[in-house]
Amino acid sequence: MKLFKKEKVAKKQYDKGQIFIKIMAAILALLMVVGTVGTLVYALI
């Protein structure tokens, strides 16, 4: 019974980790897009 609870907790932590990774990936992708657009605007001016 205790082993089952530990596995359940580990799964919840894994899910939180997955969500955190997806949020970080989205933030990094947004930064890449903003950097690219900023560079293009700066180059055109």
ChimeraX commands (.cxc) that place a marker at each C-alpha (Angstrom):
marker #1 position 0.00,0.00,0.00 radius 0.5
marker #1 position 2.78,2.42,0.86 radius 0.5
marker #1 position 4.60,1.56,-2.36 radius 0.5
marker #1 position 1.46,2.38,-4.34 radius 0.5
marker #1 position 1.20,5.79,-2.64 radius 0.5
marker #1 position 4.86,6.54,-3.37 radius 0.5
marker #1 position 4.36,5.69,-7.04 radius 0.5
marker #1 position 1.30,7.94,-7.14 radius 0.5
marker #1 position 3.25,10.85,-5.61 radius 0.5
marker #1 position 6.15,10.30,-8.01 radius 0.5
marker #1 position 3.69,10.40,-10.91 radius 0.5
marker #1 position 2.25,13.72,-9.71 radius 0.5
marker #1 position 5.76,15.19,-9.42 radius 0.5
marker #1 position 6.55,13.90,-12.92 radius 0.5
marker #1 position 3.42,15.59,-14.26 radius 0.5
marker #1 position 4.42,18.87,-12.57 radius 0.5
marker #1 position 7.86,18.49,-14.11 radius 0.5
marker #1 position 6.35,17.96,-17.55 radius 0.5
marker #1 position 4.21,21.09,-17.18 radius 0.5
marker #1 position 7.24,23.10,-15.99 radius 0.5
marker #1 position 9.30,21.90,-18.96 radius 0.5
marker #1 position 6.54,22.87,-21.41 radius 0.5
marker #1 position 6.21,26.34,-19.85 radius 0.5
marker #1 position 9.99,26.87,-19.98 radius 0.5
marker #1 position 10.08,25.70,-23.61 radius 0.5
marker #1 position 7.31,28.17,-24.50 radius 0.5
marker #1 position 9.15,31.03,-22.76 radius 0.5
marker #1 position 12.42,30.19,-24.54 radius 0.5
marker #1 position 10.63,29.92,-27.90 radius 0.5
marker #1 position 9.01,33.31,-27.29 radius 0.5
marker #1 position 12.40,34.84,-26.45 radius 0.5
marker #1 position 13.87,33.41,-29.66 radius 0.5
marker #1 position 11.04,34.89,-31.73 radius 0.5
marker #1 position 11.32,38.29,-30.01 radius 0.5
marker #1 position 15.09,38.28,-30.49 radius 0.5
marker #1 position 14.81,37.41,-34.17 radius 0.5
marker #1 position 12.14,40.06,-34.83 radius 0.5
marker #1 position 14.16,42.63,-32.89 radius 0.5
marker #1 position 17.27,41.83,-34.91 radius 0.5
marker #1 position 15.39,42.11,-38.21 radius 0.5
marker #1 position 13.82,45.44,-37.20 radius 0.5
marker #1 position 17.22,46.76,-36.08 radius 0.5
marker #1 position 18.81,45.62,-39.37 radius 0.5
marker #1 position 16.11,47.32,-41.47 radius 0.5
marker #1 position 16.41,50.67,-39.68 radius 0.5
marker link #1:1,2 radius 0.2
marker link #1:2,3 radius 0.2
marker link #1:3,4 radius 0.2
marker link #1:4,5 radius 0.2
marker link #1:5,6 radius 0.2
marker link #1:6,7 radius 0.2
marker link #1:7,8 radius 0.2
marker link #1:8,9 radius 0.2
marker link #1:9,10 radius 0.2
marker link #1:10,11 radius 0.2
marker link #1:11,12 radius 0.2
marker link #1:12,13 radius 0.2
marker link #1:13,14 radius 0.2
marker link #1:14,15 radius 0.2
marker link #1:15,16 radius 0.2
marker link #1:16,17 radius 0.2
marker link #1:17,18 radius 0.2
marker link #1:18,19 radius 0.2
marker link #1:19,20 radius 0.2
marker link #1:20,21 radius 0.2
marker link #1:21,22 radius 0.2
marker link #1:22,23 radius 0.2
marker link #1:23,24 radius 0.2
marker link #1:24,25 radius 0.2
marker link #1:25,26 radius 0.2
marker link #1:26,27 radius 0.2
marker link #1:27,28 radius 0.2
marker link #1:28,29 radius 0.2
marker link #1:29,30 radius 0.2
marker link #1:30,31 radius 0.2
marker link #1:31,32 radius 0.2
marker link #1:32,33 radius 0.2
marker link #1:33,34 radius 0.2
marker link #1:34,35 radius 0.2
marker link #1:35,36 radius 0.2
marker link #1:36,37 radius 0.2
marker link #1:37,38 radius 0.2
marker link #1:38,39 radius 0.2
marker link #1:39,40 radius 0.2
marker link #1:40,41 radius 0.2
marker link #1:41,42 radius 0.2
marker link #1:42,43 radius 0.2
marker link #1:43,44 radius 0.2
marker link #1:44,45 radius 0.2
view
